[in-house]
Amino acid sequence: VIEIGTPERAVVTTCAYCGVGCSFKAEMRGDELVRMVPYKGGKANHGHSCVKGRFAYGYAAHKDRILKPMVRESIHDPWQEVSWDEALGFAARRLTAIQEKHGRQSVGVITSSRCTNEETYLVQKLTRAVFRNNNTDTCARVCHSPTGYGLGQTFGTSAGTQDFDSVEAADVVMVIGANPTDGHPVFASRLKKRLRKGAKLIVVDPRRIDLVKSPHIAAAHHLALRPGTNVAVVTAMAHVIVTEGLADEKFIRERCDWDEFQDFAEFAADPRHAPEAIESLTGVPAAELRAAARLYATGGNAAIYYGLGVTEHSQGSTTVIGIANLAMLTGNIGRPGVGVNPLRGQNNVQGSCDMGSFPHELPGYRHVKSDAARAVFERLWGVEIDPEPGLRIPNMLDAAVEGTFKGLYCQGEDILQSDPDTRHVAAGLAAMECVIVHDLFLNETANYAHVFLPGSSFLEKDGTFTNAERRINRVRKVMAPKNGFADWEVTQMLANALGAGWGYTHPSQIMDEIAATTPSFAGVSYERLEEAGSIQWPCNEEHPLGTPLMHVEGFVRGRGKLIRTEYVATDEKTGPRFPLLLTTGRILSQYNVGAQTRRTANSVWHPEDVLEIHPHDAEVRGVAEGDWVRLASRAGETTLRARLTDRVSPGVVYTTFHHPTTQANVITTDFSDWATNCPEYKVTAVQVAPSNGP
Ligand code: SF4
């Protein structure tokens, strides 16, 4: 029995975990958060929630939180608590000295998809208007940057096409490289409800995720592909659709570029893309793949939902393009029940990308090379913006190792734990002269920091998050910041310590600036959000009430563009020394690298990461259930316990990455997506051997 006090007031706000963006009532007694109650008026969750949003908020009051700024001359010195003025002055002096000595491009920032739109907008503004370069990147680099590229190329904008309610009109749902039950639980409930009412399900995943068979649900087809072969599978589906006459020619003629379609159709029809031709490569039986393609093309309204199992590959962008091709080929776009829907991992991945956190894009996905786009911000900010794209996160780390990148402001992101090839990240950080970590906790990255600026939790600030269906939800302050300042205020203070002279007094003013500069947000304001509850962008003169479904009349880019999707094998190869393929994912109760959920009662549900291994692979290695095993790749090794299960196929092993003791990214490689550098987390050649423990 959990005893709770009587709440005195309730504030409606938004969950700070996944991209579903559930609304909650934070029930308060004084300054104490008594409980989080799912809010019935929330348009993303309609009163539902999962165990993270409902119970895992205790991290905000955890004793590990750092509430006072700290500095140190060198990363080998002990931390010293200082005043905010001293910390910001220290940071400003170091950054200024670095730029004077090493040039304008020698510093940069990493923004966080955990922070609000307003905070993220300010961080990229700090980069462009104060640092005077475009060295701003976001943690979306390591998750959905291929979505940005792939959907931008094919449809014209980087966003899911549907609202969550749309799934209720789907007749066929294809889930590829996503595990909604664990990653997006409240959306998964909606999806399961629809499946129980008769919609057909296709799962494309190396692992037998829960959706494949759960109470009253059985996938019509589970394509258990070999990790790294997504492109071959989606191209083979296109082959079936084209060669069996299942393409929606009327839709393609009316809505897509016909010449591009003909070129794509010729490519897809090539016999080398036939399901039979790729069966041994992918491990997917040809008949099963053909049946799945036929179902997707002819089963009525067909919707695709995908996740990081699509994007975190060397061909992540190509698979996103391949998925968009399937939707255009079959006319499954622009009405309820269809579409292409990236399930965003973090609460504000969509918003972080919308707000110009990429080194090549200003807010609203406008390229920095565009004179017209830069002019909008130059007029308002009174500075010239660098027209050259800046450094991506991996480029920043490479440049740091090479000695040309010296200063980093890292907000709300633990890159040492979350980015691939931990040793390289550590080497890059260690080579810098000023690393500023702005976070709730002294995370692993802070081991390499010179300045620590305490962060504020989602309970301590006003702002907005944008969820996976482009829904802008209000985040409302339910208590004063424990560290004294919300994150947007800290960024403003840092900018002003560098001479910026900003004077925002409330995040609503930042949103007004976003609306004034970003066409898709032109109609958004805090007043409108209060009236409407939430708004899906684009919201402007053309769409004053927002836009639940995109590409209804035409694509954002005009005509949809089908693009060839040539399969290119990853350079990460199995061989006698590393014969198994490791793929990674999340579990329901935990969240990403666990900085928050590990500091809540949720830890009891998943106290450690384990290695899922097929019983056959375990037996030949002499590994039994619960044994310690050594998991090694060409990059590094770690130790964890084995769980024997046929959820994974022989030859494939799987783990989560929630616990720093596991350090899963010690073993992931530095291969990445060809277009965006999104790391190839999902394919690592490994060996597994019995171990005596860590
Ligand atoms: Fe939070 Fe996502 Fe769970 Fe909703 S589904 S409560 S947004 S973690």
Residues whose N, C-alpha, C, O or C-beta is under 5 A from the ligand:
A	BS01	SF4	C15 Y17 C18 V20 G21 C22 S49 C50 K52 G53 R54 H184 P185 V186
